[in-house]
Amino acid sequence: MRLIDEQYTRTPFYGIRKMTRWLGEQGYAVNPKRIRRLMRQMGLEAIYRKPRLSVPGLGHRIYPYRLSGLQIDRPNQVWSSDITYIRLQQGFIYLVAVMDWFSRYVLAWEVSISLDTSFCLAALDWALRSGQPDIFNTDQGAQFTSEEFTGRLEAQGIDISMDGRVRATDNIFIERLWRTVKYEEVYLKEYLDVLEAVANLKRYFAFYNHERLHQALGYRTPAAIYFGREGYAGEGGKGGMLRVAGVGDRRS
């Protein structure tokens, strides 16, 4: 699963056949049935440029994409959220983040061992403590189209935007965030368990927000852009809740 995750991040257009062939070239005797099972378990699908970790819920309302042609020129104009897969030495977890598009600042993040809606709601609630956007953009997954999630946004008067079904670029900045997190943090380490993953992700997001210089931001940090000043020294994004079914929540 580790190799599949890394190769998929590099080549998200690889389907079952190409992934099986690539693994065979690396010396792994695997068959397409096993690769199909593992990719489904990880939520990976070649049609999409990202892991398809959430699928539309039956009867859930789908909102139009509102960012086409929109000039984004200030913080809290557009926020977005998405889910990705994070590997452990044994097993995996899911990571959700809420990002401000203009500054690339990660406002909140949470992890979960399952794809329930609650960890997405927890991240949203943490992000809303920092303010609120004009528009909130997500994919069409069941977590984000649920009445609980959309209702939370509508109650705040926030316009809801959703990606097209096969439009990889509709949520491009958070897609780039996942790539950065994986290449600069996840792939360099071997998280033993969920607690270790949460601790390392917490440190990384603090670095990402307050120390990592972004070329697209004029070699400034996301925090400097989001808060409008260079000297801000707050914590790196709110959240980091560990949600383990049957065990209870633990704040990192």
N, C-alpha and C positions, 0 to 999 in steps of 0.2 A: 504493500500500500504506500510505503514511503516513496519508492521509485515512481509509482503511478502518479502520486501527488506532485512530485517535482517535475516530471516530464509534462504533465498536463498544464502546469503553470507556464512552462516554456512553449508548449505547442497545444493550445486549447482546442485546436481543430482535429486532434487525433481522436478517432473513434476506437471501437473495440478491436477491429482488425489491425489498424496501424499500431495501436498500443501493444497488442500481442506480438506483432512482428518486431517492434522495437525492443521489447523485453527479451525476445528470443535472441536478438543480436547482442544483447548484454550477457547472454549465457544462462538465461532463466527459461527452463522448460515449462511453459504454461500454455493452457488451451483457452480459446475464446470464451468458453462458458464460465471459466473462473474469473477472467478479466471482466466479463459482463456483470457478474455478481458483485465483484469488488467495486467496480465503478458505480454501480447502482447504490451500493452501501455508502459510498463516499459522496453521492449526489453529483457525479460528473456526467456530462453529456456533451458530445462533440459539436452539436449544433450551436451551442452557446459558447461564448468566449470566457465564461466563468462557470464555476460549479453551480449546477442547478439544484441548490440546497433547499429551495422552497418552491412548491408547486401551487397553482391556483386552487383555492378552496371552492367546492361546489356551491354555486349560488352567491358567492361573494361578489360585491360590486367592484368593477374595474374602472379606474379613473383615467382620463386622457393624459398624455404626456404634455406638460406645460412649459418645457424648457427650450423647445426648438426656437432658435433665433433670439432667445432672451439674452440681453446684455447683463451679465452679473458683475456688479461693480462695488459691492459693499458686503461686509459681514452680515450674517443673519438674514440675507435675502433668500438664499436657498440652502437647505440642509438635505442630506441624503443618508440612507441607511442600507446595509446589505449584510449578508451572512457568508462566512467562509468556513472551510474545514481546517482544523489544526491537528496534526498528528502527535501522538505520544509514543513512548517506547512500546506500550501495549494499549491499543485502542486509539481513540481520537475524541476530540470535543469540537463544538461549534462556537464560533466567535461572531458576534454582531457588533457593529460600530455605527455611531452617528457622527457625521462629518459636516462641517461648514464648507460649502463649495468654494467660496471666494478665497478664504485663507488656508484651506486644507486642514484646519484645526479639528482634531478628534475630540468632540464634546463629551462623548460617553462610549463605554464598551462593556460588554458582558459576555460570559461564556456559559455554555450548557452542555450536558451530555446527551440532550435530545433536542429535537427541532420543535419544541412547544412554543407557543406564542409568548409565554410569560417572560422569558429572558429578553425578548425584543421590547416588550412593554417596559421592563425595568430600565433598559438603556434609554428609551424615549423619556421616561420620567426624570432620569438623571440629567439628560440633556436640557430639558425644559426648565430646570432650575437655573440654567445659565442665561435664559432668554427664550425667544422663539423666532422662527423664521416666517417669512411671507409664504414660502412654498416648501413642502416636504416631499422629496422624491424617493421612490423605492421601486423594486421590481413587483411583479404580479403574484408573488408567493402568498401562500395561505396565511402566513404570520402577519404580513403587512396589509392584506386585504380583509382581515378579520374585522368584525364590528368593534371589538375592543380597541384595536389599534387605530382604525380610521375614526372611530368615535372620539378618541382622545384628541386627535388632531382637530377635528371639526369643532369640538367644544372650545378649543382655543382660537378658533377663527382662522386656522391655517389652511391654505389651499393645498390640495393633495394632487401630486403628479405621479404617474406610474410609467415605467419603461414599456416600450413595445415588446412583443413576445420574443422576437429574435434580434433585438437591437442592442448589440453589445456596447455601443458607444453612448447609450442614453445615460448611463451612470458611470461615466468614464473615470472620474476622479477617485471614487471609492474603489474601482477596479484597480487603479494604479496603487492605491494604498495597500490592498491585499498583496500585490506583487512585491511592494517594498517591504512589508512586514515579513513576508516569507523569506525573501532573499537576504535581508539584513538581520533577521532574528531567528525565525523558526528553523530554517534549513541549516543554520550554524550550530544548533544545539540539539540535544536529545532530551526532551522533557520526560522525566521519569513518570510523573503522574499529573493530575489536574492541578493540585496545589502548586507544584513547581511551574507549570505552564502559566498560571495566573500571576505568580510572583514575577516571572520574567517578562510577561507581556506588560505588566504594570510599569516596570522599569523602562521597557522599550517605548511605550507610548509617552512617558514623561520626556524621554530623549527626543522622540519624534516631534512633539509639540514645542519644546522649549530650547532644544539644542541643534537639531538637524537643520542645516541650511538648505533651502530649496531654490534651485536655479530659476524656476518659474516665478518665484516670489522675490526676485532680485537678490538672491542669496540672504534672505531673511528667514526667520522661523515662522511657523504657522501662528504661534502665540503672539509674536510681535505684530503680525498683520491683524489677527482677530481682535486683540485688545487695543490696537492702535498705538502701542508704545514698545520700545525696545527692551526696557528693563523689567518687564513682568516676570515674576518668579513663582508662579502658582504651581499647583499640581497638574500632572499630565492627564487631562481628561477625567471626568468623574465616572465612577462605576467600578467595574471589575468584580462584579458579584459572581460567586460560584454557585450554580444551581445544580444540585445533585438530587435527582428524584429519590425520595424515600429517606434522605439524610437531613435535608433542610438547607437553608441558605447560610452562607458564610461570607461575611464581608472581608475582602482582602485588605 
